[in-house]
């Protein structure tokens, strides 16, 4: 073909291709997209309405945030224990496209930062800056407070798999004797430190803070067995608890009828005389104890406990043990405690010193078994009690020119009939208070040999009862589970007729007693409030709460025990207890800059800080309407719930 034909054909193809391209540019939805349209499609666009400089959350590798996180809350406190050198913080922005920096260091490709240098003891300040795409900035301030090394060197608990520890464990007491029977060659000690950071060792062997120890070599007969439990504080220094383990000699000794002989752990002479008397159809066995058979034990060093075998071999209703003046005076002068072993009962008495001029002063200890059914006292039984496994009346009186003095509390051990125990875990000891016509809860623990051991501040009518802790008015209640837990812990009880009355108001005395039980307080202080009767059922627990600094009066002389407690009063008591148990000073807890409650202005000035702090640490909160109701009366259910929170936070 002619050359010009091919030139014309190429020109036509070029013009056709150009036209298609022009149409594609003019109508982007048809044909192949252009390079510029492909680039635009790859961009992610964010509407300006979704920009945010707020955080959605903060997470930490250690410690607990105070107050709880809120995007509108900008100041936070994190308490870290002394052993924490580094903390990882995950910063969670509400807008993932915002930029994050911590102390001017930008976080790139990660939302987690970790302090570069070990935390200093005390304050460690961090400033978290969140910058949104539109330039808006939010600044969150975090103070990580690293605790000081703990100087706590106390044990929290000490127990043994067998035997009887004397005196009963007290963290402030460092010298003990463990009495075990002759057949016992090995024992296990269980100890727990007050502070988890403390180090624990048994005879030089290190163990965890909650540790077990079993002796490797068999115990020797006598007192040549020593266990040293050493608690070393994190800050340095240590405290040694020394336990002398006395294994009884292999004695062939007749056991009086009705007595188990479980704790006959030392040579005990028989009492001098035993007589029977009959009064009103009741047979009384009188056992008289004099000094001579016990003289060596009363003079022995490192023997704090002297066993007195006062069991009767005769049938009787009442057992009276007469402790002669020479025995009583020797025990008081030498600081000895007398473990009076009766037929079904052991009572540890610790006589006080007797003046030299009063050589005729002695004591009588009497025990009488009782059947509670049909008695007035049983009609007033605790609402949770379903049966009595045992009951007895224990009385004490002195004779002579001087009144015999006793150190309190009393250690009492009662031997139970296994056939009368339906559920061992539901048992609790009570003492009947004649003045209030109420049973006072004592607690206690079932030990080997069906011995139930408990302590009491005084004598009287005692009973070990089985408890039923279900209530007809708590099913489906919002606090049902908390009520069940606290009644199982025997911190709280019902009001009678199988009811708990969760929505009834709680009095100031009731809440103080619940608080003292929850914190397991031991130290007692004499009360100066004129409106607290000396025989009030709550007087001991109120004294313990006062000693710990938990309570204050309406004024110097008035506590108003029967007044209902208000929510602001409850917040103040709770925060004092929180500081006491966690050892965190109230001034060291970061106070939220603004209140979240709409009615804070109605709170008393002295309570405003406690209300904010109780919310910040998670002990109390407000109602759904955003109010705290500081002047409102607190209910029994509210008291139970906040106290359970306190127990859990104190244990964490």
C-alpha positions as CSV (number, residue, x, y, z in Angstrom):
1,X,0.0,0.0,0.0
2,X,1.0,3.6,-0.5
3,X,3.1,5.1,2.4
4,X,0.6,7.9,3.0
5,X,-2.1,5.3,3.9
6,X,-0.2,4.0,6.9
7,X,0.4,7.5,8.1
8,X,-3.3,8.3,7.9
9,X,-4.2,5.1,9.8
10,X,-1.8,5.9,12.7
11,X,-3.3,9.4,13.0
12,X,-6.8,7.9,13.3
13,X,-5.8,5.5,16.1
14,X,-4.0,8.3,18.0
15,X,-7.1,10.6,17.9
16,X,-9.3,7.8,19.1
17,X,-7.2,7.0,22.1
18,X,-7.0,10.7,23.0
19,X,-10.8,11.0,23.0
20,X,-11.2,8.0,25.4
21,X,-8.8,9.5,27.8
22,X,-10.5,12.9,27.7
23,X,-13.8,11.3,28.5
24,X,-12.3,9.4,31.4
25,X,-11.0,12.6,32.9
26,X,-14.4,14.3,32.3
27,X,-16.4,11.3,33.8
28,X,-14.2,9.7,36.6
29,X,-16.9,7.1,37.4
30,X,-16.4,5.4,34.0
31,X,-13.4,3.7,32.6
32,X,-10.0,3.3,34.5
33,X,-9.4,5.8,37.4
34,X,-6.6,8.2,37.0
35,X,-3.4,8.2,39.1
36,X,-4.5,11.2,41.1
37,X,-7.9,9.6,41.9
38,X,-6.2,6.5,43.1
39,X,-4.0,8.5,45.5
40,X,-7.1,10.4,46.8
41,X,-8.9,7.1,47.5
42,X,-6.0,5.8,49.6
43,X,-6.2,8.7,52.1
44,X,-8.2,8.2,55.4
45,X,-10.3,11.2,56.2
46,X,-11.3,12.0,59.7
47,X,-14.2,14.3,60.3
48,X,-13.4,17.3,62.5
49,X,-16.2,16.3,64.8
50,X,-14.3,13.2,65.9
51,X,-11.1,14.9,66.9
52,X,-10.4,14.4,70.6
53,X,-7.6,15.3,73.0
54,X,-9.1,13.1,75.8
55,X,-7.8,9.8,77.1
56,X,-10.1,6.8,77.2
57,X,-8.2,5.0,79.9
58,X,-4.9,4.3,81.8
59,X,-3.6,0.9,82.7
60,X,-0.7,0.1,85.1
61,X,1.6,-2.8,85.7
62,X,1.5,-2.1,89.5
63,X,-0.5,-0.1,92.0
64,X,-4.0,1.2,91.9
65,X,-5.2,4.5,90.5
66,X,-6.8,7.1,92.7
67,X,-9.3,8.3,91.9
68,X,-10.9,5.9,89.4
69,X,-10.2,7.0,85.8
70,X,-12.5,9.5,84.1
71,X,-11.7,11.4,80.9
72,X,-12.6,14.7,82.6
73,X,-10.4,14.0,85.6
74,X,-6.8,15.2,85.0
75,X,-5.0,14.6,88.3
76,X,-4.2,11.1,89.5
77,X,-2.2,9.4,92.2
78,X,-0.7,5.9,92.0
79,X,0.7,4.3,95.2
80,X,3.5,1.8,94.4
81,X,5.1,-0.4,97.0
82,X,8.8,0.1,97.8
83,X,9.8,-3.0,95.9
84,X,8.5,-1.4,92.7
85,X,11.4,0.1,90.7
86,X,9.6,0.5,87.4
87,X,6.0,1.0,86.3
88,X,4.6,0.5,82.8
89,X,1.7,2.7,81.9
90,X,-0.5,2.1,79.0
91,X,-2.0,5.4,77.7
92,X,-5.2,4.8,75.8
93,X,-6.4,7.8,73.8
94,X,-10.0,8.3,72.8
95,X,-8.9,9.3,69.3
96,X,-6.2,6.9,68.0
97,X,-4.9,9.6,65.6
98,X,-4.0,12.0,68.5
99,X,-0.3,12.4,69.5
100,X,1.0,11.4,72.9
101,X,3.9,12.6,74.9
102,X,5.1,11.8,78.5
103,X,7.4,14.4,80.1
104,X,8.2,15.8,76.7
105,X,9.1,12.4,75.2
106,X,6.8,11.5,72.2
107,X,5.3,8.0,72.2
108,X,5.8,6.6,68.7
109,X,4.4,3.3,67.5
110,X,3.4,2.5,71.1
111,X,1.0,3.7,73.7
112,X,3.1,2.2,76.6
113,X,5.8,4.1,78.5
114,X,8.1,3.0,81.3
115,X,10.1,5.2,83.6
116,X,13.7,5.2,82.4
117,X,15.2,5.5,85.9
118,X,14.2,3.6,89.0
119,X,11.4,5.4,90.9
120,X,12.5,7.6,93.7
121,X,11.0,6.9,97.2
122,X,8.2,9.4,97.5
123,X,6.8,11.5,94.6
124,X,7.5,10.8,90.9
125,X,5.7,13.2,88.6
126,X,4.6,12.4,85.0
127,X,2.8,14.8,82.6
128,X,0.9,13.1,79.8
129,X,0.1,15.5,76.9
130,X,-2.6,14.4,74.4
131,X,-2.6,16.5,71.2
132,X,-5.6,16.1,68.8
133,X,-5.3,16.6,65.0
134,X,-7.1,19.9,65.3
135,X,-4.4,21.1,67.8
136,X,-6.5,20.8,70.9
137,X,-4.4,19.7,73.9
138,X,-5.3,17.9,77.2
139,X,-2.8,17.5,80.0
140,X,-3.1,14.6,82.5
141,X,-0.9,14.7,85.6
142,X,0.2,11.5,87.3
143,X,2.1,11.3,90.6
144,X,3.5,7.8,91.3
145,X,4.3,7.6,95.0
146,X,6.8,4.9,95.7
147,X,6.4,3.8,99.3
148,X,9.2,3.9,101.9
149,X,10.7,0.6,102.8
150,X,8.5,-1.0,105.5
151,X,9.9,-1.2,109.0
152,X,7.2,-3.7,110.1
153,X,8.7,-6.5,112.0
154,X,5.6,-8.1,113.6
155,X,4.0,-11.5,113.0
156,X,0.3,-11.3,112.1
157,X,-0.4,-14.9,113.2
158,X,1.4,-17.9,114.7
159,X,-0.2,-21.3,115.2
160,X,0.8,-24.9,115.6
161,X,-0.5,-28.2,114.4
162,X,-0.6,-29.7,117.9
163,X,-0.3,-28.7,121.5
164,X,-1.3,-25.6,123.4
165,X,0.5,-22.3,123.0
166,X,0.9,-20.1,126.0
167,X,0.3,-17.3,126.2
168,X,-2.2,-16.9,123.3
169,X,-0.5,-15.3,120.4
170,X,-0.1,-11.5,120.5
171,X,2.2,-9.7,118.0
172,X,3.8,-7.7,120.8
173,X,4.7,-10.8,122.8
174,X,7.9,-12.6,121.8
175,X,8.3,-15.4,124.3
176,X,6.0,-18.5,124.2
177,X,5.8,-22.0,125.5
178,X,4.1,-24.8,123.4
179,X,3.0,-27.7,125.5
180,X,2.7,-31.0,123.7
181,X,1.9,-34.6,124.8
182,X,4.6,-37.2,125.1
183,X,3.5,-39.1,121.9
184,X,4.1,-36.0,119.8
185,X,7.5,-36.0,118.2
186,X,6.9,-33.6,115.2
187,X,4.9,-30.4,114.8
188,X,4.2,-27.9,112.1
189,X,4.4,-24.2,112.7
190,X,2.4,-21.8,110.5
191,X,3.4,-18.1,110.6
192,X,2.3,-15.0,108.7
193,X,3.9,-11.6,108.7
194,X,2.0,-8.4,109.2
195,X,3.6,-7.0,106.1
196,X,4.0,-9.1,103.0
197,X,7.4,-7.4,102.3
198,X,8.9,-8.7,105.5
199,X,11.2,-11.8,105.3
200,X,10.5,-14.8,107.5
201,X,12.8,-17.5,108.8
202,X,12.4,-20.5,111.1
203,X,15.6,-21.4,113.0
204,X,17.6,-19.7,110.2
205,X,15.7,-21.3,107.3
206,X,14.1,-18.6,105.1
207,X,10.5,-19.1,104.0
208,X,7.8,-16.9,102.3
209,X,6.0,-14.4,104.5
210,X,3.2,-16.9,105.0
211,X,5.4,-19.9,105.8
212,X,5.3,-23.5,107.1
213,X,8.0,-25.2,109.2
214,X,8.2,-28.8,110.4
215,X,11.0,-29.9,112.7
216,X,13.5,-32.4,111.2
217,X,14.5,-34.1,114.4
218,X,12.1,-35.6,116.9
219,X,11.3,-33.5,119.9
220,X,13.2,-34.2,123.1
221,X,11.3,-34.8,126.3
222,X,11.3,-31.6,128.4
223,X,12.1,-28.1,127.4
224,X,15.3,-28.5,125.3
225,X,13.3,-27.7,122.1
226,X,13.4,-24.1,120.8
227,X,12.0,-22.5,117.7
228,X,13.1,-19.1,116.7
229,X,10.8,-17.3,114.2
230,X,12.6,-14.2,112.9
231,X,10.8,-11.4,111.0
232,X,13.2,-9.1,109.1
233,X,11.8,-5.8,107.9
234,X,12.3,-4.4,104.4
235,X,13.9,-1.3,105.9
236,X,16.3,-3.4,108.0
237,X,16.1,-4.7,111.5
238,X,14.4,-7.8,112.8
239,X,12.3,-9.3,115.6
240,X,12.6,-12.7,117.0
241,X,9.8,-14.8,118.4
242,X,11.1,-17.6,120.6
243,X,8.9,-20.6,121.3
244,X,10.0,-23.2,123.8
245,X,8.4,-26.5,123.0
246,X,7.8,-28.6,126.1
247,X,7.2,-32.3,125.4
248,X,5.7,-34.2,128.3
249,X,7.3,-37.0,130.0
250,X,6.1,-40.6,129.4
251,X,4.0,-40.8,132.5
252,X,1.4,-43.5,133.3
253,X,-1.3,-41.4,134.8
254,X,-5.0,-42.3,135.4
255,X,-7.4,-40.0,133.7
256,X,-10.4,-38.9,135.7
257,X,-13.8,-39.9,134.4
258,X,-15.1,-37.6,131.7
259,X,-11.7,-35.9,131.0
260,X,-9.9,-36.5,127.8
261,X,-6.4,-35.9,129.2
262,X,-5.5,-34.3,125.9
263,X,-3.4,-31.6,127.4
264,X,-1.9,-33.4,130.5
265,X,1.5,-32.3,129.3
266,X,3.4,-32.1,132.6
267,X,3.6,-34.0,135.9
268,X,0.5,-32.9,137.8
269,X,-0.2,-33.9,141.4
270,X,-3.6,-34.9,142.4
271,X,-5.6,-32.4,144.5
272,X,-5.4,-32.8,148.2
273,X,-9.1,-33.3,148.9
274,X,-12.4,-33.9,147.1
275,X,-15.8,-33.8,148.8
276,X,-19.4,-34.1,147.6
277,X,-22.2,-31.9,148.7
278,X,-25.9,-32.0,147.8
279,X,-27.9,-28.8,147.5
280,X,-31.4,-28.7,146.2
281,X,-31.0,-32.0,144.4
282,X,-27.8,-30.9,142.8
283,X,-24.6,-32.8,143.6
284,X,-21.5,-30.5,144.0
285,X,-18.0,-31.9,143.8
286,X,-15.5,-29.6,145.7
287,X,-11.9,-30.1,144.8
288,X,-9.4,-28.2,147.0
289,X,-6.0,-27.4,145.5
290,X,-3.0,-26.4,147.7
291,X,0.5,-25.2,146.8
292,X,2.8,-28.1,147.8
293,X,2.2,-30.5,144.9
294,X,2.8,-27.6,142.5
295,X,5.7,-25.8,144.3
296,X,8.4,-26.8,141.8
297,X,6.3,-25.7,138.8
298,X,5.4,-22.4,140.4
299,X,9.1,-21.6,141.0
300,X,10.4,-22.9,137.7
301,X,11.9,-20.5,135.2
302,X,10.6,-20.4,131.6
303,X,7.4,-22.1,132.8
304,X,4.7,-19.5,132.3
305,X,1.8,-22.0,132.6
306,X,1.2,-24.4,135.6
307,X,-1.3,-27.2,134.9
308,X,-3.8,-27.9,137.8
309,X,-5.6,-31.2,137.5
310,X,-8.9,-30.4,139.1
311,X,-11.0,-33.0,137.4
312,X,-13.4,-34.9,139.6
313,X,-13.7,-38.7,139.6
314,X,-17.2,-38.5,141.1
315,X,-20.6,-37.9,139.5
316,X,-21.6,-34.3,140.0
317,X,-23.7,-31.5,138.6
318,X,-21.5,-28.7,139.8
319,X,-17.7,-28.7,140.1
320,X,-16.1,-26.2,142.4
321,X,-12.3,-25.8,142.4
322,X,-11.0,-24.1,145.5
323,X,-7.5,-22.6,144.9
324,X,-5.8,-22.3,148.3
325,X,-4.3,-18.9,149.4
326,X,-0.7,-20.2,149.3
327,X,-1.2,-21.5,145.7
328,X,-2.9,-18.3,144.6
329,X,-0.2,-16.0,146.1
330,X,2.7,-18.0,144.7
331,X,1.2,-17.9,141.2
332,X,0.6,-14.1,141.5
333,X,4.0,-13.4,142.9
334,X,5.8,-15.5,140.2
335,X,3.7,-14.3,137.3
336,X,2.4,-17.8,136.6
337,X,-0.9,-18.6,134.9
338,X,-2.9,-21.5,136.2
339,X,-4.5,-23.9,133.6
340,X,-7.3,-25.4,135.7
341,X,-8.2,-28.7,134.0
342,X,-11.8,-29.6,134.9
343,X,-13.8,-32.5,133.6
344,X,-15.0,-31.1,130.3
345,X,-13.4,-27.7,130.6
346,X,-10.1,-25.9,130.8
347,X,-9.8,-22.4,132.1
348,X,-6.6,-20.4,132.2
349,X,-6.5,-17.9,135.2
350,X,-3.7,-15.4,135.7
351,X,-3.6,-14.2,139.3
352,X,-2.5,-10.7,140.1
353,X,0.0,-10.0,142.9
354,X,-1.4,-10.4,146.4
355,X,-0.2,-8.1,149.2
356,X,2.0,-9.8,151.8
357,X,-0.4,-8.9,154.6
358,X,-3.3,-10.8,152.8
359,X,-2.1,-14.4,153.1
360,X,-5.6,-15.7,153.4
361,X,-6.7,-14.7,149.9
362,X,-7.8,-17.5,147.6
363,X,-10.3,-18.1,144.8
364,X,-13.2,-20.5,143.9
365,X,-13.8,-21.4,140.3
366,X,-17.1,-23.2,139.6
367,X,-18.5,-24.9,136.5
368,X,-22.0,-26.3,135.9
369,X,-23.3,-27.8,132.7
370,X,-26.6,-26.5,131.5
371,X,-29.3,-27.6,129.1
372,X,-30.4,-24.4,127.4
373,X,-33.7,-25.6,125.9
374,X,-36.6,-24.3,127.8
375,X,-34.6,-21.6,129.5
376,X,-35.3,-17.9,129.1
377,X,-31.7,-17.3,127.8
378,X,-32.3,-19.7,124.9
379,X,-35.5,-17.8,124.0
380,X,-33.2,-14.8,123.5
381,X,-30.6,-16.7,121.5
382,X,-28.9,-15.0,118.6
383,X,-31.1,-15.0,115.5
384,X,-28.6,-17.2,113.6
385,X,-28.3,-19.8,116.3
386,X,-30.1,-23.1,115.5
387,X,-28.9,-25.3,118.3
388,X,-26.5,-25.4,121.3
389,X,-23.7,-27.9,121.2
390,X,-22.8,-27.2,124.8
391,X,-23.6,-24.7,127.5
392,X,-22.1,-24.1,131.0
393,X,-22.1,-21.5,133.8
394,X,-18.7,-20.5,134.9
395,X,-18.3,-18.4,138.1
396,X,-15.4,-17.0,140.0
397,X,-15.2,-15.6,143.5
398,X,-12.4,-14.7,145.9
399,X,-12.3,-15.3,149.6
400,X,-10.1,-13.8,152.3
401,X,-9.4,-10.2,153.4
402,X,-8.1,-9.2,149.9
403,X,-10.1,-9.4,146.7
404,X,-8.3,-11.8,144.3
405,X,-7.3,-10.0,141.1
406,X,-7.2,-11.5,137.6
407,X,-5.7,-10.5,134.3
408,X,-8.1,-10.6,131.4
409,X,-9.1,-11.9,128.9
410,X,-9.7,-15.5,129.9
411,X,-8.7,-18.5,127.8
412,X,-11.4,-21.2,127.8
413,X,-11.5,-24.6,126.2
414,X,-14.6,-26.7,126.2
415,X,-14.7,-30.4,125.2
416,X,-17.6,-31.0,122.9
417,X,-19.6,-34.1,122.3
418,X,-19.1,-34.9,118.6
419,X,-22.6,-36.3,118.4
420,X,-24.0,-32.8,119.2
421,X,-21.9,-31.0,116.5
422,X,-23.8,-30.9,113.2
423,X,-21.4,-28.6,111.2
424,X,-18.0,-27.8,112.8
425,X,-17.5,-24.7,110.6
426,X,-20.8,-23.1,111.8
427,X,-19.9,-23.1,115.5
428,X,-19.4,-20.0,117.6
429,X,-19.0,-19.3,121.3
430,X,-21.3,-16.8,123.0
431,X,-21.6,-15.3,126.5
432,X,-24.9,-14.2,127.8
433,X,-25.0,-10.6,129.0
434,X,-27.4,-10.3,131.9
435,X,-27.7,-6.5,131.7
436,X,-28.7,-6.3,128.1
437,X,-30.4,-9.7,127.9
438,X,-28.3,-10.4,124.8
439,X,-25.8,-13.0,123.7
440,X,-22.3,-11.5,123.1
441,X,-20.5,-13.1,120.2
442,X,-17.0,-14.5,121.2
443,X,-16.1,-16.5,118.1
444,X,-13.5,-19.3,118.8
445,X,-12.1,-22.3,117.0
446,X,-12.5,-26.0,117.1
447,X,-9.2,-27.8,117.8
448,X,-8.1,-31.4,117.8
449,X,-9.8,-33.6,120.4
450,X,-13.1,-31.8,119.9
451,X,-11.9,-28.9,122.0
452,X,-13.6,-25.6,121.3
453,X,-11.3,-22.7,122.3
454,X,-12.3,-19.1,122.8
455,X,-11.6,-16.0,124.9
456,X,-13.8,-14.0,127.1
457,X,-13.3,-10.8,129.1
458,X,-15.4,-12.1,132.0
459,X,-17.2,-15.0,133.5
460,X,-20.8,-16.0,133.1
461,X,-23.1,-18.2,131.1
462,X,-21.4,-19.5,127.9
463,X,-22.7,-21.6,125.0
464,X,-21.2,-23.0,121.9
465,X,-23.9,-22.7,119.2
466,X,-24.4,-23.9,115.7
467,X,-25.5,-21.1,113.4
468,X,-27.8,-20.9,110.4
469,X,-26.9,-17.7,108.5
470,X,-29.7,-17.6,105.9
471,X,-32.2,-14.8,106.2
472,X,-35.7,-14.6,104.8
473,X,-35.5,-10.9,103.9
474,X,-32.2,-10.8,102.0
475,X,-33.0,-13.0,99.1
476,X,-32.7,-10.9,95.9
477,X,-31.5,-7.9,97.9
478,X,-28.8,-5.9,96.2
479,X,-26.5,-6.6,99.2
480,X,-27.3,-10.3,99.6
481,X,-23.9,-11.7,98.8
482,X,-22.1,-9.1,101.0
483,X,-24.4,-9.9,103.9
484,X,-23.8,-13.7,103.5
485,X,-20.0,-13.1,103.5
486,X,-20.0,-10.9,106.5
487,X,-22.2,-13.2,108.5
488,X,-20.1,-16.1,107.6
489,X,-17.1,-14.2,108.9
490,X,-19.2,-13.6,112.1
491,X,-18.7,-9.9,111.8
492,X,-22.4,-9.3,111.4
493,X,-25.6,-11.1,112.6
494,X,-29.3,-11.0,112.1
495,X,-31.9,-9.3,114.3
496,X,-34.1,-12.3,115.1
497,X,-36.9,-14.4,113.5
498,X,-34.6,-15.3,110.7
499,X,-34.3,-11.7,109.5
500,X,-31.5,-9.3,108.8
501,X,-33.4,-6.1,108.2
502,X,-30.9,-4.9,105.5
503,X,-32.8,-1.6,105.0
504,X,-33.1,-0.7,108.7
505,X,-30.8,2.2,109.9
506,X,-27.6,1.3,111.7
507,X,-26.7,3.0,115.0
508,X,-23.3,4.6,115.7
509,X,-22.6,1.9,118.3
510,X,-23.5,-0.9,115.9
511,X,-21.3,0.5,113.1
512,X,-18.4,1.1,115.5
513,X,-18.7,-2.5,116.7
514,X,-18.8,-3.8,113.1
515,X,-15.8,-1.7,112.2
516,X,-13.8,-3.0,115.2
517,X,-14.6,-6.6,114.3
518,X,-13.8,-6.0,110.6
519,X,-10.4,-4.7,111.5
520,X,-9.8,-7.5,114.1
521,X,-8.8,-4.9,116.7
522,X,-7.3,-6.1,120.0
523,X,-6.1,-3.0,121.9
524,X,-8.7,-1.7,124.3
525,X,-9.0,1.8,125.7
526,X,-11.2,3.0,128.6
527,X,-14.0,5.2,127.3
528,X,-14.7,8.7,128.7
529,X,-18.2,9.0,127.2
530,X,-20.8,9.6,129.8
531,X,-23.6,8.0,127.7
532,X,-21.9,4.6,127.3
533,X,-23.0,2.4,130.1
534,X,-20.4,0.2,131.8
535,X,-22.5,-2.9,131.0
536,X,-23.4,-2.0,127.4
537,X,-22.9,-5.0,125.0
538,X,-20.8,-2.8,122.6
539,X,-18.5,-1.3,125.2
540,X,-15.5,-3.5,124.5
541,X,-15.6,-3.0,120.7
542,X,-16.2,0.7,121.2
543,X,-13.1,0.8,123.4
544,X,-11.1,-0.9,120.7
545,X,-12.4,1.5,118.0
546,X,-11.5,4.4,120.2
547,X,-8.0,3.0,120.9
548,X,-7.4,2.7,117.1
549,X,-8.6,6.3,116.6
550,X,-11.6,5.3,114.5
551,X,-14.3,7.1,116.4
552,X,-15.0,10.6,117.8
553,X,-17.8,11.8,120.0
554,X,-20.5,14.3,119.3
555,X,-18.6,16.2,122.0
556,X,-16.0,15.3,124.5
557,X,-18.5,13.6,126.9
558,X,-21.1,12.3,124.4
559,X,-20.9,9.5,121.8
560,X,-24.6,9.1,121.1
561,X,-24.4,5.3,120.7
562,X,-28.1,4.8,119.9
563,X,-28.3,7.6,117.3
564,X,-28.4,6.4,113.7
565,X,-25.1,7.0,111.9
566,X,-25.1,9.3,108.9
567,X,-23.4,8.6,105.6
568,X,-20.9,11.4,106.2
569,X,-20.0,10.0,109.7
570,X,-19.6,6.6,108.2
571,X,-17.2,8.0,105.5
572,X,-15.1,9.7,108.2
573,X,-14.8,6.4,110.3
574,X,-14.1,4.4,107.2
575,X,-11.2,6.6,106.0
576,X,-9.6,6.5,109.5
577,X,-9.8,2.7,109.4
578,X,-8.5,2.7,105.8
579,X,-5.4,4.8,106.9
580,X,-4.9,2.6,110.0
581,X,-4.9,-0.7,108.1
582,X,-3.1,0.4,104.9
583,X,-0.6,2.6,106.8
584,X,-1.2,5.4,104.1
585,X,-1.7,8.7,105.8
586,X,-4.9,10.5,104.8
587,X,-2.9,13.6,103.7
588,X,-0.9,11.4,101.3
589,X,-4.0,10.4,99.4
590,X,-4.6,12.7,96.4
591,X,-7.8,14.7,97.0
592,X,-9.8,15.0,93.8
593,X,-9.8,18.6,92.6
594,X,-13.6,18.7,92.2
595,X,-16.5,16.8,93.8
596,X,-18.5,14.4,91.7
597,X,-21.5,14.8,94.0
598,X,-24.1,17.4,93.4
599,X,-24.9,17.9,97.1
600,X,-21.4,18.1,98.6
601,X,-22.2,21.6,99.8
602,X,-24.7,20.1,102.3
603,X,-22.0,18.0,104.0
604,X,-20.5,19.1,107.2
605,X,-17.1,20.9,106.7
606,X,-15.2,18.3,108.7
607,X,-16.7,15.5,106.5
608,X,-16.2,16.9,103.0
609,X,-12.6,15.6,102.6
610,X,-13.5,12.1,103.9
611,X,-16.4,11.9,101.4
612,X,-14.2,12.7,98.5
613,X,-11.5,10.3,99.7
614,X,-14.0,7.5,100.4
615,X,-15.1,7.8,96.8
616,X,-11.6,8.1,95.4
617,X,-10.3,4.9,97.1
618,X,-13.5,3.0,96.2
619,X,-15.1,2.6,99.6
620,X,-18.3,4.6,99.1
621,X,-20.2,6.1,96.2
622,X,-23.3,8.1,95.6
623,X,-26.8,7.4,94.3
624,X,-27.8,7.2,90.6
625,X,-28.9,10.9,90.7
626,X,-25.4,12.0,91.4
627,X,-25.9,12.9,95.1
628,X,-24.1,11.5,98.1
629,X,-26.8,12.3,100.7
630,X,-24.3,13.1,103.5
631,X,-26.9,13.7,106.2
632,X,-29.0,10.6,105.4
633,X,-29.0,7.7,107.8
634,X,-27.0,4.7,106.6
635,X,-28.6,1.3,106.4
636,X,-27.4,-2.0,107.7
637,X,-26.9,-3.2,104.1
638,X,-24.8,-0.1,103.3
639,X,-22.7,-0.6,106.4
640,X,-22.1,-4.3,105.5
641,X,-21.1,-3.5,101.9
642,X,-18.7,-0.7,102.7
643,X,-17.0,-2.7,105.5
644,X,-16.5,-5.7,103.2
645,X,-14.9,-3.3,100.6
646,X,-12.7,-2.0,103.4
647,X,-11.7,-5.6,104.4
648,X,-10.8,-6.5,100.8
649,X,-8.8,-3.3,100.2
650,X,-6.9,-3.7,103.5
651,X,-6.0,-7.2,102.5
652,X,-4.8,-6.3,99.0
